Amino acid sequence: MALMTVADVIGSVKAILKETGAEGVRWSNDELLKWLNESYAAIVAIKPDAGAKNEAIVLDTGTKQRIPASGLRLLDVVRNVAGSMTPVIQTSREQIDIAVPSWHTDTPSATIDNYIFLDDDPTGFYVYPPADTGAEIEIIYAAVPDKHDSIYEAAKSDVIKVDDSYQPIMTDYILYRAFSKDADIQGSAGRANMHLQAFNSALGMKVNMSAATSPNNRGQQA
């Protein structure tokens, strides 16, 4: 859950930078905000569920489907939205190709039984039976959060758009970009690299922790 604001994150960055100017001297507030906005894309690229959205979408007719245009990757398909709200079960292309060779041309239905996800096409997926006009399902997909206003004064009271636990990671990303600006000054390149490594390391730990604590994996742990 996010409770921290843009001002909270930028304030912690400025304290480390020793940037005491209210508007910023070496690094302006607007410049730091730009890098905060960039951090969302950098985070979601490594940990897609940080930007997870749960939405109902109306399907295109047929088997081939797309997540919303803002999405980066399908994470899951949950259920049919209308009628009995039955679950939509994942299957593999190989399984359905063997079991139902005609599945792309079968009779369309408003109720979807299965979905197929191909790693080579992360924004697309297939459904079976083929979707009829108006078929609607609930999906979970990854998307980069919308950017805050580019003007700090307009954005400073905004709540950040990822969970509060990402605040240290966002801070390291902003500091990486801030010290990269001064890469020609002795020591700055090293500090930039240190914060980039901290950013990547913390995100990697989050990925591992999410996998280790997932309810789906608990039964496999001895």
Beta strands, then each sheet from edge to edge (+ up, - down):
strand 1: 52-58
strand 2: 62-66
strand 3: 71-80
strand 4: 89-90
strand 5: 114-116
strand 6: 124-131
strand 7: 136-143
sheet 1: 1+ 7- 3+
sheet 2: 2+ 6- 5+ 4+
end
